[in-house]
Amino acid sequence: MSKDTFRSVEIERTSVGKYVVRNVRGGSMSMGTGEDGSFTPVELLLAALGGCTAVDVDHVTSRRAEPTQFSVQVTGDKIRDEAGGNRMQNLKVEFTVTFPAGADGDRAREALPRSLQQSHDRLCTVSRTVELGTPVSIVEVTASTGD
């Protein structure tokens, strides 16, 4: 594991079902069970799926023309599968992107399908990780009495 490849976030419990997620750059956001405005872990997964591709596509297309609309809707169904476990299925990332009229807008519109495909096939770490089914290990580091 190198400094260039390692990624992490820290999650701190603030009360029952409420947490703060922090990254190493000082950013933070609230996460919870969905009883308030905080994002749930599943919503964060959906946001990560859409956000990853959005970043890829935005970088490619906005070099050609600034979009007049750029929105992404990510949907899926949370189910309990045959083994009795929860998971998401029917994941869909839907882009609505509009570019201005003219040659620059035409170049951006032309680049859009290819940039979406490249993001899906090789660039978006999040969707590729989900699709490839990367194993997740859960490790207990400490379980002290708090003394």
BELKA-V267017 format. One record per backbone hydrogen bond with DSSP energy under -0.5 kcal/mol. CO is the residue of the C=O (numbers start at 1). NH is the residue of the N-H. E is the energy in kcal/mol with one decimal. If there is no record, write none. Layout:
{{CO | NH | E} {CO | NH | E}}
//
This chain:
{{2 | 5 | -0.7} {2 | 6 | -2.2} {8 | 24 | -0.6} {10 | 22 | -3.0} {12 | 20 | -2.4} {15 | 18 | -2.4} {17 | 33 | -0.9} {18 | 14 | -2.8} {18 | 15 | -1.5} {19 | 31 | -2.5} {20 | 12 | -2.6} {21 | 29 | -1.8} {22 | 10 | -2.7} {23 | 26 | -1.6} {27 | 23 | -2.2} {29 | 21 | -3.1} {30 | 39 | -1.2} {31 | 19 | -2.9} {39 | 32 | -2.4} {40 | 44 | -2.2} {41 | 45 | -2.0} {42 | 46 | -2.4} {43 | 47 | -2.7} {44 | 48 | -2.5} {45 | 49 | -2.3} {46 | 50 | -2.4} {47 | 51 | -3.2} {48 | 52 | -2.2} {49 | 53 | -1.3} {50 | 54 | -2.5} {51 | 55 | -2.4} {52 | 56 | -1.7} {53 | 57 | -2.9} {54 | 58 | -2.9} {55 | 59 | -2.1} {56 | 60 | -1.5} {57 | 61 | -2.8} {58 | 62 | -2.4} {61 | 64 | -1.6} {61 | 65 | -2.0} {66 | 100 | -0.6} {69 | 98 | -2.4} {71 | 96 | -2.7} {73 | 94 | -3.1} {75 | 92 | -2.5} {77 | 79 | -0.6} {77 | 89 | -2.2} {79 | 81 | -0.6} {79 | 87 | -2.3} {81 | 84 | -2.4} {85 | 81 | -3.1} {87 | 79 | -3.0} {89 | 77 | -3.0} {92 | 75 | -2.4} {92 | 94 | -0.6} {93 | 95 | -0.5} {94 | 73 | -2.7} {96 | 71 | -2.3} {98 | 68 | -2.6} {98 | 69 | -1.5} {102 | 106 | -2.5} {103 | 107 | -2.2} {104 | 108 | -2.1} {105 | 109 | -2.7} {106 | 110 | -2.2} {107 | 111 | -1.8} {108 | 112 | -1.4} {109 | 113 | -0.7} {110 | 114 | -0.5} {111 | 115 | -2.4} {112 | 116 | -2.4} {113 | 117 | -2.2} {114 | 118 | -2.8} {115 | 119 | -2.2} {116 | 120 | -2.2} {117 | 121 | -3.0} {118 | 122 | -2.5} {118 | 123 | -1.9} {119 | 124 | -2.7} {123 | 125 | -0.9} {124 | 128 | -2.1} {125 | 129 | -2.1} {126 | 130 | -2.3} {127 | 131 | -2.8} {128 | 132 | -2.4} {129 | 133 | -1.0} {129 | 134 | -1.6} {137 | 139 | -0.5} {139 | 141 | -0.7}}
//
